[in-house]
Amino acid sequence: MTVTHAMMKRALFLIGLLGLTLAGQPAVTTASAQPGGQPSQAAENPPAVVGILEKHIAALGGREKLASIKSVEQYTESEVFGSTQKGYRLEDREKHRYYSRNETSAGIVESGFDGTRVWRKASFFQGYLQDSDPQVKAARQRQPTLAEYQTSHQVFRQLPDETVNGITCLVLETSETDPLGRTVSIKYYFDAKTYLLKQQIEGNEIKQTTAWDDYRQVEGRPVAFQTTITNPQITIKTKLTGVKYNVPLDPQKFIYAGPAAKTEPAANAQPAWASHPAPTAATSATGVLTEAVRDETFELVWKTINESHWDATFGGVDWKAVHDRYQPLVKQETNEKAFHEMLHKMVGELHHSHVRVLPPDQVQGVGTHGERPKMGNVGLDLRWLKQQLVVVAVEPESPAAKAGFKPGFVVTKINGKTPPEAYAEYVAKHPGIRLSKEFEYVRAANSLLSGELAAKVTIELLDGADQPQSVELSRQETPLQRPVKFLVKRLTPEVGYVKFNLFFGDVFDQFKRAVEEFKDTKALIIDVRGNPGGAGQLSTSIAALLNESDGSLGKSQYRFQTQDYLYTGTGKNAYQGKILILVDELSASTAEVFTAGLQENGRVQVLGTPTAGAVLPSLMLPLPTGGALQYVVANFKTPQGTRLEGTGVKPNLEVHLQRKSLLAGTDDVLQQALLVANQKKAETVVKQ
């Protein structure tokens, strides 16, 4: 289960998912092609580009007006996954300091930058962030505004005009360097009539769009009161509810105040205005990491867990001893791939779900470039049924579909490896918590079926007549970000059906529309089989649509406080009929929190097989190598105090898929749910 607040999203999208506005001024005006404010070699922009930029500066009130703004105070309300978050931000533009406070469903998060150090005060961490944290590096980079393009020598290229929501826009393209040294493409869209920014699109292979609207005059300059940020994972709509310029500043506001700092500032920490060299790639062309980067990354990973884990005893694991055992290995392991595997093994000693180290080629965001290996899969959805790896669904138009694969076929070997052999190999490469074999046999198979496009996959199978076959498939390219799939249909006039594969993207909006569409039905079936979870915040937002009264899905115990997963009932607008949730061993994380909470509250009946038992709230942290650390920050328990980690959700009716039924085109779990939905006597529970 992933905690969804601005910090976590910045970890996934390193340019800054919630870099909303500077008092309504689009955040793009703080972008720069050069890190640390270091000018590039002198270069001139074409007259047409200069004309657009100068008119944009004039539209904002002119350079003199912009320079007169020494401090900014703003209040915001953001709609994120169906809930409202309140924000406050204070900026000292002269000394490049800030303070922010955000009220989210995960609690209150305060953070600040005192000109040298970044600090955070939250339920899971209180103190200074480490100097090696890319978030600290980003804060220290003094980046010139668009108004300073002449002195920064930022080079733009004019593209053909485009229409955005019916408005003709002038388009300029440039690039900027993120804290990890990666070049990121960025396009600015200026309203052709007002020359105010209408939209920004940043990213290479993965795009993030920021749109501004509802410009109003505040103290003689136009301010965007509406900001919408959209990427493949999330849409955030923010309203500016208050803004003031040149407010009096209390210097103490920017300084950390609280319990003893977990990470003290480095003795040689430099102020924000100091000269910082441009970030350089951590890895050479030969895949070798420098010792400095290895040391920095190792300490960042270990200390992040040490300072934010909810249990200071780490469940009996001597975390300091783990540090001392692995530290000498850092000196020896120069290879990028092997180094990240070593770190992954180290964090695996905690034996938790949602703890892992990802190598750079598995980290995706706006900085992702096209030179990475193209990845793909063959389009098979598998389950481990009665000691066999059985196909339960085939992706339409996939290589497997074109080769004639059908539900009910049995996969006996993948690239010459039997399921037990694939499982043994998978376990050796993925230390840490061991989930059910039903879960891990499928993951092991998927690890062989997915991979680089250049390699083919040989699959040995038993068809519907139990005849052995051998098929060689070429992987089909998959999107960098797993797309959200949402299915809505009526199974009968009185039974609605909703199935979605992730708790991300526009799932809340689509679910809300489905509730409205099915308000005349007597039962709703929610299918989260195979759903690995996603944004924890979505669990409460969707639960609110299904309940008249307020309630809780459980509690998370962080290091500094306990927080409830509360939802606010929607009264008579809530869905009124019976609700059934379908789960299986691949239902995990947020899908489990959502299901277990509503089950214990008596609102739903659960059918299927026990879920994965992987539910711990977690965050993502980018690493200096370009990799990422996913780390847990809390323990989770259901409303009745049940710990789901390692056990999962137990269905009210345990129903298993049957190979014979799959071959006949029948989904036993769904058929059983229809019987319950129609209030007929349930058939005998089908077990393996």
Order of alpha helices (4+ residues) and beta strands (2+ residues): alpha-beta-beta-alpha-alpha-beta-beta-beta-beta-beta-beta-alpha-alpha-beta-beta-beta-beta-beta-beta-beta-alpha-alpha-alpha-beta-beta-beta-beta-alpha-beta-alpha-alpha-beta-beta-beta-beta-beta-beta-alpha-beta-alpha-beta-beta-beta-alpha-beta-beta-beta-beta-beta-alpha-alpha
